[in-house]
C-alpha cells in the first residue's frame, strides 16, 4: 500500500516536473524593424519545432524607445530573457547588471574566437563575452549607374581609389548658373555614415589611428587626422562635389537619383532595393594610393539577461545558440539582407560572388569596430567638428583639436 | 443641507487634486531631489550635492542653450503678440469673409506641430527641393542656407513657431476686443477722439487682462519650445552647432540619449526656476495699478 502511494507520489512529481519543463517560456526582445521581426518569427518557429518544451515570446519596441525600455524593465525587475543590443551599448548594459556573461559551457571562448569575425571582440569585457550576433554590417560605396553613364564614366568600373573617387564625383557633380548644387557627385552627410568613414577609414588611410587604449584615448589630433579631415571638408569647399544637407539627407539624395555615390551600410539595402528610376551598384570603399583599405563594421548582438536562471537559463542558452547558428544566419541574410557573423557562413563562394553582398563581405575582413561609450554624443561631436569648418570658417587644425578634446571628455565622463 | 453640498463639492474636487498630486506635484518635488544625485537609471541614485549644478553652469553648451531659449522668448513673444493684435484689430472690422479668414489663421494651431515642422523643413531645404530657395532661384536671388546656417537657423524656426501660435492669439484678442462695450467707443467718437487716441486710451487699457494672459501664455510656450526644433533638425538635433537648441531639447538629450537623469533633473529645475521667475515678473510688471 505504502509502495503504491509512494509510486503515485513519484509519478505525480514527475508529471509535474514534466509539465513544468513543457511550460518553459522565455521572452525575447528586439526593436521594431519589419524584416527583422519577420526573420525572428521564422527563427522562433524553427526553434520551437526542434525544442517542443520551450516557447519563445517575441516582444518589440520602437527603436527610439528600445534602450529606455530595457533599462526601465531592469529597474522594475522585469524584462526579457534574451535581448538584442547594439554592441556600443554593452558598457552600459554590462555595468548596469542587465546582462550576464555567456555561460562558457554552452559558448566556449575558443569556439567564439575561431568561428566569428574578429569584431566579436567588441562583445568581450574582462574575461567574458556578453553576447553573440546573428548578423554584422559593414560599409560600401553605392553608385548610381545612370549618373555614371551620363557623366561619361564606365558604369561597370566604379572607383577603386580615393583619387578615382574624387575624379568620378567631380565629373558627376552639376551646378546651376548661380552655383547651386543640382546633382551631387557624392553625398556628404556626417550624420549618416560619413563619421564612421572618417573615423575608422580615412584617418587610417592617411597614416593615423583614431584611438588607442581600447578606444579610451583619442589620438586622431595629429597630422594624419588633419589630412583626413581636410580631405573630407575639401570635398565640399574645394572640389564642390557635394554639400552637407543637400536633399536633407545623404541617403535621400541617393535614393532620389540626385547623387552619384554614397557611402552607406548593409542596412540600407532594403531601402535602396525599391529604387526604380535607375540601376545602382555596390563596390568596396575606395583604397588610398598605397592600396590601404579599411572599413567600419557594427552589429546587434543577442545577450542573456542577468535575471534569467534555472530552466529558463537553459532554454535561453539553447535559443541563443540557435539564433547565432549558421542556419539562422542564412535565414537572416535572406530575410533581412545582413551579413552572417560567422566566417564560414559568410565567406561562401556564392556570397562572395554576389555583386551586392560581395563588396560588403570583403570589407568585413579588414573592418574596425569603434568602441563607442556614447555613440550619439561621439557622432554629434564629429558633426560639430565639420560644421565649425563648413559654416563658421574655423581652420581644420583648430576644429580637429577642439573635437579631440571634446571627445576625450565624453569618453572620460563615461568611465564607470 | 449646506454641509452636505460641501461634502459633495469636495469629494469631486478631491479626485483632480489627488491626480495632480500624484502626476504633477510628486514628480516635481522628486526632480528637485534627483537633481542632487547622479542617477543614471541603472544604479540607485547617490547624493552628490550641487555637483550637477556646478557642471551645468560651467558648461558652455548650457549657456548657448540658455541664450537660445531667451532668444525665442525675447524675440518671439513681442513679435507674435504685436502681429496677432494687429491682425485681430483689423479682422474685427472686416465683415467680408470674416469667418473664412479667421479660420485660415486658426488652422495652423489645430495642426500637429510635428507635421508642420516637417513641411517647413522641406520648405527650407536648399535647391533643388527647397520650395523657398527654388522661388529665390527663379527670381535670381542667391539661395539661403536657412536651417543649415548658424545665424539663420534660429529665426527660421522661430517664424514657424510664431505662425503656428498666431491663430490662437488672434482668437483671444478678438474675444477681448468684443468684450469692450461699444458705448465707450461711441462716447469717445462723440467727444471727437481720433482712431489713434481711441486705440491708446480705450482699447489697449481695457484689453489689458487679455494681454497679460497672452504674454504669460506665449512666454511659457516659447520657453518650452521643443516640437518645431526637434522635428526640423532631427539629423543634427538642435541645429548646426546647437544654434537652435532650446533648454527642453538639451534636457531631453541628457535624459534619454545619455541617460544622465540626475544632470537632466538639474536642468529641469533651472528651467522651472526660469519659468517661475519670468511669469512672476510679467504678472508684477503688468499688474493692476490701484
Interface residues (C-beta under 8 A of the other chain):
Chain A: X67 X68 X71 X72 X74 X75 X92 X95 X96 X97 X98 X176 X178 X180 X181 X182 X189 X191 X192 X243 X244 X245 X246 X247 X248 X249 X258 X374 X376 X377 X380 X383 X384 X387 X388 X391 X392
Chain B: X40 X41 X42 X43 X121 X122 X125 X126 X127 X128 X129 X133 X137 X140 X142 X143 X145 X148 X149 X150 X235 X236 X237 X240 X241 X242 X253 X256 X257 X258 X259
